[in-house]
C-alpha cells in the first residue's frame, strides 16, 4: 500500500513528508493493565518535561500550528493532535481510553509530538492519495454524528472509494481501529518545518509501543 501526493499538494508543500508503517496480526483489546501502568510512567515523564505556558512554542508543535493556519484551521480551537493530548495531561485531565492499539499510538504521539493516524487496513480499498478536498465533499470522522461538509481548502487522504482522513487531525469513522482490527496502517504526519528524522523517531516509537502491547509483526 502506497501513498501519493497530488501535484497541487506537492507544489504548495514541497517539504511535507509522510511515513507509513504496516503492522499485521495485531491483537486489539479494550484494556490492558500493563499498558495502564506504562501509561502512568509516560504521563509523569510528560508532566515533568513540559510547561503549559510555553507548550505552543515548541518547534514541532509550532510547525503544526503554522500549517493549520495556512489551511484556514484555527489551531487554538482545533488543536494539533499531540498538543491536545499533552495539554490534557498538563491540566490533570485523564487520557482517553479507546483500546490498546489506539492508546499505545497516542502515547507515542505524546512522547514524540508527532501526529499519527491509524487505519484498519482491511477496510482501505487500493492505495492512498493526499489531495485537496473538493468543495462540498463530505467526511464522517470518528465520533461525528453527521458528515462534515468540506470547503475545498482542506488537505484530505482518500483511498480508491472514500475519504479516510482530513490531514493531519481527523480520521474517518469507517476505517478506525477497533477490537476487531487485525491489520493496521499507520501514518506519521509531517508538515513543513518538521525534519524527516522526527517522523522516523515517531515511527520507531509507535512500532515499539504497539507491538509491545498488541503484538503483531511490522512489515516495511
Residue frames relative to the residue before (quaternion, step in Angstrom):
aa qw qx qy qz dx dy dz
X 1.0000 0.0000 0.0000 0.0000 0.00 0.00 0.00
X 0.0939 -0.8110 0.5773 0.0136 3.56 -0.75 1.05
X 0.2356 -0.7289 0.6135 0.1916 3.54 -1.35 0.19
X 0.1036 -0.7905 0.6029 0.0306 3.56 -0.85 1.01
X 0.3647 -0.7157 0.5583 0.2075 3.54 -1.27 0.53
X 0.4720 -0.6346 0.5221 0.3192 3.56 -1.08 0.67
X 0.6398 -0.5337 0.3852 0.3967 3.56 -1.21 0.43
X 0.6365 0.5411 -0.3279 0.4411 3.59 1.06 -0.74
X 0.6601 0.4857 -0.3085 0.4829 3.59 0.98 -0.80
X 0.6485 0.5090 -0.3218 0.4656 3.59 0.95 -0.82
X 0.6475 0.5221 -0.3164 0.4561 3.57 1.02 -0.77
X 0.7413 0.4327 -0.2309 0.4583 3.57 0.84 -1.00
X 0.8016 0.1517 -0.0566 0.5755 3.59 1.11 -0.67
X 0.0417 -0.8600 0.5082 0.0217 3.61 0.54 1.12
X 0.7339 0.3861 -0.2394 0.5051 3.62 1.16 -0.43
X 0.4153 0.6769 -0.4880 0.3621 3.57 1.14 0.65
X 0.0853 -0.8047 0.5874 0.0094 3.58 -0.78 1.07
X 0.0559 -0.7625 0.6436 0.0346 3.56 -1.18 0.69
X 0.1393 -0.7740 0.6126 0.0791 3.56 -0.96 0.89
X 0.1891 -0.7713 0.5958 0.1198 3.57 -1.18 0.55
X 0.0407 -0.7598 0.6467 0.0530 3.52 -1.32 0.38
X 0.1707 -0.7767 0.6009 0.0813 3.56 -1.00 0.85
X 0.0363 -0.7863 0.6167 -0.0089 3.56 -0.80 1.06
X 0.1423 -0.8213 0.5502 0.0495 3.57 -0.59 1.11
X 0.8343 0.2356 -0.1924 0.4599 3.51 -1.36 0.50
X 0.2481 0.7609 -0.5538 0.2298 3.56 0.88 0.97
X 0.2587 -0.7139 0.6229 0.1881 3.54 -1.34 0.36
X 0.1050 -0.8154 0.5693 0.0111 3.56 -0.37 1.26
X 0.0758 -0.8030 0.5912 -0.0014 3.55 -0.76 1.10
X 0.6115 -0.5504 0.4231 0.3796 3.53 -1.28 0.34
X 0.8134 -0.0010 0.0920 0.5744 3.57 0.94 -0.92
X 0.0079 0.7753 -0.6316 0.0075 3.56 -1.15 0.67
X 0.4298 -0.7394 0.4538 0.2503 3.60 -0.58 1.14
X 0.6285 0.5295 -0.3423 0.4554 3.60 1.04 -0.70
X 0.6381 0.5122 -0.3225 0.4758 3.57 1.04 -0.76
X 0.6400 0.5220 -0.3313 0.4562 3.59 0.98 -0.76
X 0.6323 0.5127 -0.3290 0.4787 3.60 1.04 -0.71
X 0.6557 0.5021 -0.2994 0.4779 3.56 0.98 -0.88
X 0.6064 0.5672 -0.3429 0.4393 3.57 1.04 -0.79
X 0.6487 0.5215 -0.3180 0.4541 3.59 0.95 -0.85
X 0.6245 0.5351 -0.3349 0.4599 3.60 1.06 -0.72
X 0.6682 0.4901 -0.2977 0.4740 3.58 0.90 -0.92
X 0.6334 0.5410 -0.3343 0.4408 3.58 0.96 -0.83
X 0.6675 0.4891 -0.3040 0.4719 3.59 0.90 -0.86
X 0.6225 0.5460 -0.3276 0.4550 3.55 1.04 -0.81
X 0.6817 0.4862 -0.2854 0.4663 3.58 0.90 -0.92
X 0.6543 0.5243 -0.3190 0.4418 3.58 0.89 -0.88
X 0.6889 0.4718 -0.2765 0.4757 3.57 1.09 -0.69
X 0.7205 0.4716 -0.2422 0.4470 3.58 1.16 -0.53
X 0.7701 0.3629 -0.1698 0.4964 3.60 1.13 -0.57
X 0.1919 -0.7412 0.6312 0.1243 3.49 -1.33 0.48
X 0.5081 -0.6893 0.4224 0.2970 3.57 -0.76 1.03
X 0.6499 0.5519 -0.3189 0.4139 3.59 1.04 -0.71
X 0.7758 0.3304 -0.1643 0.5118 3.57 1.07 -0.71
X 0.3651 0.7799 -0.4585 0.2196 3.57 1.29 -0.07
X 0.7097 0.4931 -0.2789 0.4189 3.59 0.76 -1.03
X 0.6891 0.4920 -0.2793 0.4529 3.58 1.21 -0.42
X 0.4149 0.6724 -0.5008 0.3534 3.58 1.21 0.17
X 0.6108 -0.6357 0.3115 0.3546 3.62 -0.77 0.99
X 0.6854 0.4743 -0.3044 0.4611 3.61 0.84 -0.88
X 0.6844 0.4720 -0.2919 0.4729 3.57 0.87 -0.89
X 0.6114 0.5352 -0.3434 0.4710 3.58 1.09 -0.65
X 0.6264 0.5390 -0.3392 0.4495 3.60 1.01 -0.77
X 0.6458 0.4985 -0.3227 0.4799 3.59 0.98 -0.79
X 0.6457 0.5227 -0.3272 0.4503 3.59 0.92 -0.88
X 0.6585 0.5061 -0.3125 0.4611 3.60 0.91 -0.87
X 0.6356 0.5242 -0.3195 0.4681 3.58 1.03 -0.80
X 0.6306 0.5333 -0.3317 0.4560 3.57 0.96 -0.84
X 0.6513 0.5193 -0.3198 0.4515 3.58 0.89 -0.93
X 0.6476 0.5321 -0.3227 0.4397 3.59 0.97 -0.84
X 0.7124 0.4240 -0.2479 0.5012 3.57 1.15 -0.60
X 0.5603 -0.6314 0.3788 0.3793 3.59 1.26 0.09
X 0.5311 0.5943 -0.4138 0.4399 3.58 1.25 0.46
X 0.3431 -0.7438 0.5404 0.1926 3.59 -0.79 1.03
X 0.2820 -0.8095 0.4884 0.1634 3.64 -0.33 1.19
X 0.5681 0.5549 -0.4067 0.4517 3.59 1.23 0.02
X 0.7019 0.3952 -0.2545 0.5351 3.57 1.30 -0.26
X 0.7408 0.1758 -0.1148 0.6381 3.56 1.08 -0.80
X 0.2072 -0.8296 0.5092 0.0978 3.56 -0.04 1.31
X 0.5375 -0.5518 0.5116 0.3807 3.58 -1.18 0.50
X 0.6510 -0.6021 0.2954 0.3554 3.56 -0.94 0.99
X 0.7100 0.4485 -0.2804 0.4650 3.60 0.71 -1.03
X 0.6346 0.5327 -0.3344 0.4491 3.57 0.97 -0.81
X 0.6431 0.5295 -0.3263 0.4466 3.59 0.94 -0.86
X 0.6715 0.4925 -0.2963 0.4677 3.59 0.96 -0.85
X 0.6565 0.5030 -0.3113 0.4681 3.57 0.94 -0.87
X 0.6277 0.5367 -0.3349 0.4537 3.59 0.99 -0.78
X 0.5991 0.5580 -0.3590 0.4480 3.58 1.00 -0.75
X 0.6879 0.4899 -0.2849 0.4535 3.55 0.86 -0.97
X 0.6828 0.4884 -0.2924 0.4581 3.58 0.92 -0.88
X 0.6805 0.4217 -0.2803 0.5297 3.58 1.26 -0.33
X 0.4778 -0.7057 0.4049 0.3312 3.59 1.33 0.34
X 0.4360 0.6465 -0.4964 0.3815 3.54 1.01 0.86
X 0.5095 -0.6750 0.4312 0.3144 3.62 -0.92 0.80
X 0.5135 -0.6013 0.5057 0.3449 3.53 -1.22 0.47
X 0.5251 -0.6093 0.4690 0.3647 3.60 -1.07 0.56
X 0.2289 -0.7394 0.6153 0.1494 3.56 -1.09 0.75
X 0.0881 -0.8220 0.5626 -0.0056 3.56 -0.37 1.29
X 0.6589 -0.3495 0.2640 0.6115 3.52 0.70 -1.21
X 0.7231 -0.4833 0.2580 0.4206 3.59 -1.20 0.33
X 0.6739 0.4892 -0.3233 0.4495 3.60 0.96 -0.69
X 0.6605 0.4851 -0.3106 0.4817 3.58 0.91 -0.87
X 0.6530 0.5105 -0.3216 0.4579 3.59 0.93 -0.84
X 0.6513 0.5198 -0.3203 0.4505 3.60 0.99 -0.80
X 0.7146 0.4182 -0.2923 0.4785 3.61 0.83 -0.80
X 0.5621 0.5616 -0.3987 0.4579 3.60 1.16 -0.39
X 0.6355 0.5201 -0.3280 0.4670 3.59 1.01 -0.77
X 0.6640 0.4887 -0.3113 0.4727 3.58 0.98 -0.78
X 0.6115 0.5301 -0.3460 0.4747 3.58 1.12 -0.59
X 0.6371 0.5204 -0.3147 0.4736 3.57 0.99 -0.84
X 0.7023 0.4943 -0.2736 0.4331 3.56 0.85 -0.99
X 0.7873 0.3255 -0.1575 0.4994 3.61 1.03 -0.76
X 0.4063 -0.7345 0.4341 0.3272 3.61 1.35 -0.27
X 0.5560 0.6215 -0.3823 0.3979 3.60 1.26 0.09
X 0.4388 -0.6712 0.5338 0.2684 3.57 -1.02 0.86
X 0.0653 -0.7961 0.6015 -0.0133 3.54 -0.86 1.05
X 0.1433 -0.7608 0.6278 0.0806 3.55 -1.00 0.89
X 0.0969 -0.7898 0.6039 0.0465 3.56 -1.10 0.71
X 0.0773 -0.8033 0.5906 -0.0031 3.54 -0.95 0.93
X 0.4535 -0.5974 0.5772 0.3230 3.53 -1.22 0.56
X 0.3104 -0.8154 0.4537 0.1816 3.57 -0.13 1.26
X 0.5908 0.5749 -0.3748 0.4242 3.60 1.17 -0.40
X 0.6796 0.4544 -0.2837 0.5012 3.59 1.26 -0.23
X 0.5601 0.5633 -0.3954 0.4612 3.57 1.31 0.16
X 0.2291 -0.7816 0.5710 0.1026 3.56 -0.88 1.00
X 0.8386 0.0509 -0.0652 0.5385 3.58 -0.54 1.15
X 0.7024 -0.4392 0.3492 0.4379 3.55 -1.22 -0.56
X 0.4949 -0.6612 0.4897 0.2796 3.53 -1.31 0.30
X 0.0968 -0.7811 0.6157 0.0381 3.53 -1.19 0.67
X 0.2432 -0.7409 0.6095 0.1427 3.54 -0.99 0.91
X 0.1444 0.7832 -0.5810 0.1678 3.56 -0.77 1.09
X 0.5714 -0.5254 0.4714 0.4186 3.53 -1.32 -0.04
X 0.5271 -0.6167 0.4823 0.3305 3.55 -1.13 0.70
X 0.4231 -0.6438 0.5635 0.2984 3.53 -1.28 0.38
X 0.5602 -0.6090 0.4394 0.3496 3.57 -0.99 0.79
X 0.8019 0.2394 -0.2010 0.5091 3.55 -0.71 1.11
X 0.4525 0.6753 -0.4573 0.3606 3.59 1.26 -0.12
X 0.2896 -0.7818 0.5319 0.1485 3.58 -0.97 0.84
X 0.0751 -0.7910 0.6071 -0.0047 3.53 -1.12 0.82
X 0.1474 -0.7747 0.6109 0.0702 3.57 -0.86 1.02
X 0.1617 -0.8195 0.5475 0.0499 3.54 -0.37 1.29
X 0.6898 -0.4559 0.3570 0.4345 3.54 -1.32 0.25
X 0.8337 0.1997 -0.1686 0.4865 3.54 -0.89 1.00
X 0.5616 0.6014 -0.3959 0.4077 3.60 1.23 -0.04
X 0.4049 -0.7251 0.5080 0.2284 3.58 -0.99 0.85
X 0.7891 0.0868 -0.0453 0.6064 3.56 1.13 -0.60
X 0.6174 -0.5836 0.3721 0.3739 3.59 -1.11 0.57
X 0.4056 -0.6646 0.5743 0.2529 3.51 -1.26 0.61
X 0.2950 -0.7434 0.5740 0.1753 3.57 -0.93 0.90
X 0.2834 -0.8029 0.5073 0.1330 3.58 -0.47 1.23
X 0.3834 -0.7620 0.4874 0.1866 3.57 -1.13 0.68
X 0.6202 -0.5807 0.3365 0.4060 3.60 1.24 0.05
X 0.6137 0.5371 -0.3569 0.4555 3.60 1.24 -0.15
X 0.5865 0.6114 -0.3600 0.3907 3.56 1.20 -0.51
X 0.3116 -0.6714 0.6255 0.2468 3.53 -1.26 0.45
X 0.0761 -0.8099 0.5816 -0.0043 3.56 -0.80 1.04
X 0.2672 -0.7021 0.6243 0.2143 3.51 -1.39 0.19
X 0.0386 -0.8062 0.5902 -0.0161 3.56 -0.81 1.01
X 0.3199 -0.6667 0.6148 0.2743 3.52 -1.30 0.35
X 0.7698 -0.3632 0.2284 0.4726 3.61 -1.14 -0.36
X 0.7723 0.3578 -0.1810 0.4927 3.58 1.23 -0.32
X 0.8367 0.0757 0.0630 0.5387 3.59 0.98 -0.81
X 0.5576 -0.5540 0.4892 0.3779 3.51 -1.38 0.12
X 0.1612 -0.7936 0.5794 0.0922 3.57 -0.99 0.82
X 0.8114 0.0111 -0.0118 0.5842 3.62 1.21 -0.25
X 0.2545 -0.6430 0.6842 0.2317 3.47 -1.41 0.39
X 0.3299 -0.8104 0.4633 0.1411 3.54 -0.41 1.30
X 0.7173 -0.3246 -0.6104 -0.0868 1.59 -1.74 1.82
X 0.5946 0.6464 -0.3098 0.3641 3.60 1.01 0.64
X 0.7933 0.2281 -0.1505 0.5441 3.63 1.12 -0.06
X 0.1879 -0.7961 0.5704 0.0739 3.58 -0.76 1.10
X 0.5572 -0.6359 0.4326 0.3131 3.55 -1.18 0.63
X 0.5570 -0.6165 0.4487 0.3292 3.54 -1.14 0.70
X 0.6468 0.5790 -0.3248 0.3754 3.58 0.95 -0.86
X 0.7846 0.3073 -0.1552 0.5156 3.59 1.05 -0.71
X 0.3435 0.7670 -0.4882 0.2354 3.61 1.21 0.32
X 0.5195 -0.6219 0.4947 0.3141 3.54 -1.28 0.49
X 0.0095 -0.7866 0.6164 -0.0350 3.57 -0.87 1.05
X 0.6957 -0.4439 0.3428 0.4488 3.56 -1.30 -0.09
X 0.6187 0.5294 -0.3432 0.4681 3.60 1.25 -0.15
X 0.5100 0.6734 -0.4091 0.3451 3.59 1.24 -0.31
X 0.1432 -0.7932 0.5887 0.0610 3.56 -0.98 0.91
X 0.7819 0.1672 -0.0783 0.5955 3.57 1.13 -0.65
X 0.0905 -0.8324 0.5467 -0.0091 3.56 -0.73 1.05
X 0.2070 -0.7381 0.6309 0.1194 3.51 -1.14 0.80
X 0.1621 -0.7850 0.5943 0.0656 3.56 -0.81 1.05
X 0.1410 -0.7541 0.6364 0.0803 3.53 -1.15 0.77
X 0.1734 -0.7610 0.6200 0.0795 3.57 -0.88 1.02
X 0.2283 -0.8654 0.4437 0.0463 3.45 -0.10 1.48
X 0.1200 -0.7985 0.5888 0.0362 3.52 -0.45 1.22
X 0.1114 -0.7371 0.6579 0.1066 3.51 -1.38 0.28
X 0.6747 -0.4685 0.3411 0.4571 3.62 -1.17 0.26
X 0.7480 0.3645 -0.2896 0.4730 3.54 -0.93 0.95
X 0.6658 0.4311 -0.3072 0.5258 3.59 1.25 -0.18
X 0.3592 -0.7610 0.4928 0.2212 3.60 -0.52 1.11
X 0.6450 -0.5421 0.3866 0.3751 3.53 -1.20 0.61
X 0.5930 0.5976 -0.3602 0.4019 3.59 1.07 -0.70
X 0.6373 0.5246 -0.3311 0.4571 3.59 1.06 -0.72
X 0.6440 0.5036 -0.3253 0.4753 3.59 1.04 -0.71
X 0.6365 0.5214 -0.3247 0.4665 3.57 1.02 -0.76
X 0.6194 0.5296 -0.3358 0.4723 3.57 1.07 -0.72
X 0.6675 0.4974 -0.3004 0.4657 3.58 0.90 -0.93
X 0.6205 0.5455 -0.3351 0.4529 3.57 1.02 -0.77
X 0.6722 0.4977 -0.2917 0.4640 3.57 0.89 -0.94
X 0.6747 0.4954 -0.2958 0.4604 3.58 0.90 -0.94
X 0.6725 0.5015 -0.3038 0.4516 3.60 0.88 -0.92
X 0.6461 0.5110 -0.3226 0.4663 3.59 0.93 -0.84
X 0.6394 0.5212 -0.3193 0.4665 3.58 1.02 -0.79
X 0.6988 0.4765 -0.2843 0.4515 3.59 0.75 -1.03
X 0.6820 0.4986 -0.3001 0.4430 3.59 0.87 -0.94
X 0.7077 0.4440 -0.2825 0.4714 3.60 0.78 -0.92
X 0.5887 0.5752 -0.3689 0.4319 3.59 1.14 -0.52
X 0.8113 0.2783 -0.1212 0.4997 3.57 0.92 -0.91
X 0.7634 0.3184 -0.1852 0.5306 3.60 1.23 -0.31
X 0.4499 -0.6793 0.4667 0.3441 3.58 1.23 -0.10
X 0.4514 0.7044 -0.4872 0.2505 3.53 -1.18 -0.59
X 0.3395 -0.7191 0.5777 0.1842 3.50 -1.38 0.24
X 0.3680 -0.7249 0.5424 0.2119 3.55 -0.84 1.03
X 0.0991 -0.7842 0.6118 0.0297 3.57 -0.87 1.02
X 0.0995 -0.8118 0.5746 0.0291 3.58 -0.53 1.13
